[in-house]
Amino acid sequence: MKENIKELLRKEAEAVLNIPVDDAYEQAVELIVEQVHRRNGKLITSGMGKAGQIAMNMATTFCSTGTPSVFLHPSEAQHGDLGIIQKNDLLLLISNSGKTREIVELTILSRRLNPDLKFIVITGNADSPLAQEADICLCTGHPEEVCALGMAPTTSTTVMTVMGDILVVETTKRIGLTIEEYSLRHHGGYLGKRSREMSK
């Protein structure tokens, strides 16, 4: 089993190192800064299933690092939650296939509500319907899943998480978040205590 685990680690690490890096990252960060920090909108993340859990994590991490963000469940959006969308908001949509019905429908419904709404998309399929709707498309490189069946989201979600971390870190640098500002957003737990001590 040890050798199997080492091989899994190698494949996941290789997938992260093979994430395509292009100007789309800089464009995505610029769009986040423009819409949220200059125009006072917010970042709305969304995804279905495992991708949705990644999107939710991105939203909470953005919030704690100074960029107002909220997760919108694509199914609940069709039952009234679409009303969270306001002027100058920005959607960050995640789908490995780029064909997830609920996410594709979300692009249609949200643009019906706000024709000027912009989309950042993270997907493993740059030719997908979702990618075609994107203002900015970030491609995962479509790594093979390490799942024994090659089906369960494993490597793909690892890569998506790392891509989200890149966007968070680069946005934080752009807005110049200080440890004092971080401590105001993160009061509880060890990180809250540590950040307050560092800000003294």
N, C-alpha and C positions, 0 to 999 in steps of 0.2 A: 504493500500500500504506500509506503514512503516514496517509492519511485513514481507511482501514479500521481501522488500529490505534487511532487516536484515537476512532473510533466504538465499538470494542470496550471501550476504557477507560471511555468515558462510560457505556455500558450496565452494566458491572460496578460502577462507582462508584454509579450510580443504584440498582442492586439493593441495595447495602449501605446506602445512605441510606434505603431504603424498608423495611428490616427492621422488622416490627411491634414496638413497644416498649410493654410493659404490665407489670403487677405480677408476671407469671410469672417474670421475671428475679430480682426480690427474693426471691420464694418459693423459687426454685431454689437461690440462694446460701444462703439460710437453711437449706434442707434439707441441703445439702452440709456446712455448718458443724455442724449438729446431729448428723448421722450419723457424720461422719468425725472432727471435732475435739472433740465433746462425748461421743460414745458409742464412740469408738475403732474405728469401722468403716473401710472404705476405699471409694473411688469406683471403680466398674468401668465402663469405657466399651466400647461395642460398635457395630459397623456392618459392612455387607457391601460388598465392592468399594471404590469410591472413598470412600464414606462411612466405611468401615472404616479407611481410611488417615487420614481426618480424626480419627476417634475415637482412633486410636493416637497421633496428634500431641497431642491434648488430654490424654491420660493422661500422656505424658512431660512436658508443660508443667506440669500440675498437680503432678506429683512434684517438679519442680525449684523450685516455688514454695511448698512446704510442705504440700501436700495429698496424702497417699498415694493412689496411683491405679494401676490396671493395665488393660491392654487384654485383652478376652476375645473371641477369634474365635468368631462364632456357630456355625460348622460344627464347629469343634473342641470347642465346649461340649457337643455331642451325643455326643462320644466320650471323655468323662471330665473335660474341663477345667471343666465346670460346678462341680466340686468346689472351685474357687477361692472360691466364694461362702460367706461366713460371716455370723454374726449382726451386725446393724447396718450391713451393707454397703448401698450405694446404686448402682443402675444408671443410667447415662446412655447412652441408645440413640439412634442416628442413622439416619434413613432418609428420603430425599426423598419417596418415594411413600407411606411409612407402611404399605406392604403387603408389603415384602420378607419372603418366606417364612421365611428363617432367623431373622430378627429377631423376627417375630411368634411363631415357635415358641420362641424363647429366653425370651420373657415367660412363656409357659405352663410351660416346664420349670423355670425358675428359681423361679416362684411355687409350683410343686409341691414344690420343695426347701425353700423358705422362704416361707410364705404371707404373712409380714409385710413382705416385700421391697418397697421403693419404687422407682418409675421416674421419671426425668426423660427426656422425649423431645424431640428436635429433628427436625422434619419440615416438609415443604412442604404437607402435607395434614392439616388439623386435624380432618377427618371420617373419617380412616383408622382401620383396626383398631388400629394401634399407638397412635395418639393417644387412642383410647378406653380403652386400658389404662393410660395415663399418670396418675401423680399430679400431675405438672406438665408441660404441653405448651408448648414454645417453637416458634412458627411462623416459617418463613423468609420468608413472603410469596409463596412459590412463583414466583420470578422465571423468566423465559424463559432458556433456555440460549443463550449466544452462539455455541455450536457451529454451523457452517454448516448442519448437518442438524437442529439443534434437539434433538439427542438426547444427545450425550456430556456427562457432568457437568462443567460449567465454571462458570457463574455460581452454580449451586446450591452447589457445593463452596466457592467463594469466600465466600459468605454463611455457610455452616456454620462455616467457619474463624473468621470474625469473631465469630460468636455464641459459639464456644468461648473466644475471647480475652476476650470480655466476662465470661464466667463465671469464668475464671481471675483476671482483674484484680480483679473485685469481691470474690471470695473472699479473695484475697491481702490486700486492704484490710481485710476483716472480721477476719482472724486476726492482723493487725498484723505481717506478716512483716518482719523486719529484714534489712539487708544482711549482717550477721554470720551470720544463719541461712541466708540464700541461699548465701553462700560455702561453708558446710559441706556443702551439697548439690550444689554445682557446682565441683568442684576443678579439672578440666582445662580446657585451651584458654584463649582470650583472655578469656572471661567469668569463668572461675575466677580468673585473675590479676587482672583488674580489680576483681572483687568483694572479693578479699582486700586489695587496696590501699585500697579505699574503706572497709573495715571497721576499718582501723588507727586 
